[in-house]
Amino acid sequence: MTITARSSDRPGPFARWGKRCLDVAVSAGALAVFAPVIAVVAAAVRVKMGAPVLFRQPRPGLGEQTFTILKFRTMSDACDAAGRPLPDAARLTRLGVLLRKTSLDELPQLVNVLRGEMSLVGPRPLSVRYLPYYSTREQTRHDVRPGITGLAQVSGRNEIEWDARLELDATYVETVSLLGDLRILARTVARVAGSRDVRVDTTSMVSLHEERAHRRRAA
């Protein structure tokens, strides 16, 4: 029997070193260019929501190794009378809505890219608790560094179902290339400029572990 290796098992020059060179050059340049914007957003978050300014959470990256993802906070710490955090939709602030619509909340991830924890383009790093629910094919999303943007994001972001999103991630891993990354970056800029495909109403979003757990119970 002949076994055909995935394209990610035989990376070309771009996947081996070109992609990382692009990440370092662009993230360093972007941090310099957007430094004033980052400072203004940080100040606005501090004034409107208090400390901390950054949201930090462990996420699985390359090889499923966890790292701490960085984002600007978009939610308050509001709790109910019993001290329990309110639902996400109730804690999402007006400033948070603006940051999400413009993707400015993602700017701190340029630091993750510079550190080598993320890439400019790749599957988005999802929750650690989703790991047991991936199929074998979907697990290939961890064969590359997670990205600030990716094929799934420019193909509909949160507007497409989980199965389709994860299939797009697997397709990206199989076909990673310089031209493909440049196209995704260009489409990302166009979508951010138009504020399209950005869902900020968290009440209608179903988590992957909830969706897959429900599917298993129904099977």
Secondary structure as the mmCIF struct_conf table of DSSP 4:
data_model
#
loop_
_struct_conf.conf_type_id
_struct_conf.id
_struct_conf.beg_label_comp_id
_struct_conf.beg_label_asym_id
_struct_conf.beg_label_seq_id
_struct_conf.end_label_comp_id
_struct_conf.end_label_asym_id
_struct_conf.end_label_seq_id
HELX_LH_PP_P HELX_LH_PP_P1 THR A 4 ARG A 6
HELX_RH_3T_P HELX_RH_3T_P1 SER A 7 ASP A 9
BEND BEND1 ARG A 10 ARG A 10
HELX_RH_AL_P HELX_RH_AL_P1 PRO A 13 PRO A 13
HELX_RH_PI_P HELX_RH_PI_P1 PHE A 14 GLY A 18
HELX_RH_AL_P HELX_RH_AL_P2 LYS A 19 VAL A 33
TURN_TY1_P TURN_TY1_P1 PHE A 34 PHE A 34
HELX_RH_AL_P HELX_RH_AL_P3 ALA A 35 MET A 49
BEND BEND2 ALA A 51 ALA A 51
STRN STRN1 LEU A 54 PRO A 60
HELX_RH_3T_P HELX_RH_3T_P2 LEU A 62 GLU A 64
STRN STRN2 THR A 66 PHE A 72
STRN STRN3 MET A 75 MET A 75
STRN STRN4 CYS A 79 CYS A 79
TURN_TY1_P TURN_TY1_P2 ALA A 81 ALA A 82
BEND BEND3 GLY A 83 GLY A 83
HELX_LH_PP_P HELX_LH_PP_P2 ARG A 84 ARG A 84
STRN STRN5 PRO A 85 PRO A 85
HELX_LH_PP_P HELX_LH_PP_P3 LEU A 86 PRO A 87
HELX_RH_AL_P HELX_RH_AL_P4 ASP A 88 ARG A 91
STRN STRN6 LEU A 92 LEU A 92
HELX_RH_AL_P HELX_RH_AL_P5 ARG A 94 THR A 102
TURN_TY1_P TURN_TY1_P3 SER A 103 SER A 103
HELX_RH_3T_P HELX_RH_3T_P3 LEU A 104 GLU A 106
TURN_TY1_P TURN_TY1_P4 LEU A 107 PRO A 108
HELX_RH_AL_P HELX_RH_AL_P6 GLN A 109 ARG A 115
TURN_TY1_P TURN_TY1_P5 GLY A 116 GLY A 116
BEND BEND4 GLU A 117 GLU A 117
STRN STRN7 SER A 119 VAL A 121
BEND BEND5 GLY A 122 PRO A 123
HELX_LH_PP_P HELX_LH_PP_P4 ARG A 124 PRO A 125
HELX_RH_3T_P HELX_RH_3T_P4 VAL A 128 TYR A 133
TURN_TY1_P TURN_TY1_P6 THR A 136 ARG A 137
HELX_RH_3T_P HELX_RH_3T_P5 GLU A 138 ASP A 143
BEND BEND6 VAL A 144 VAL A 144
STRN STRN8 GLY A 147 THR A 149
HELX_RH_AL_P HELX_RH_AL_P7 LEU A 151 VAL A 154
TURN_TY1_P TURN_TY1_P7 SER A 155 GLY A 156
HELX_RH_3T_P HELX_RH_3T_P6 ARG A 157 GLU A 159
BEND BEND7 ILE A 160 ILE A 160
HELX_RH_AL_P HELX_RH_AL_P8 TRP A 162 THR A 175
HELX_RH_AL_P HELX_RH_AL_P9 LEU A 178 GLY A 194
TURN_TY1_P TURN_TY1_P8 SER A 195 SER A 195
BEND BEND8 ASP A 197 ASP A 197
HELX_RH_3T_P HELX_RH_3T_P7 THR A 202 SER A 204
HELX_LH_PP_P HELX_LH_PP_P5 MET A 205 SER A 207
HELX_RH_AL_P HELX_RH_AL_P10 LEU A 208 ALA A 218
#
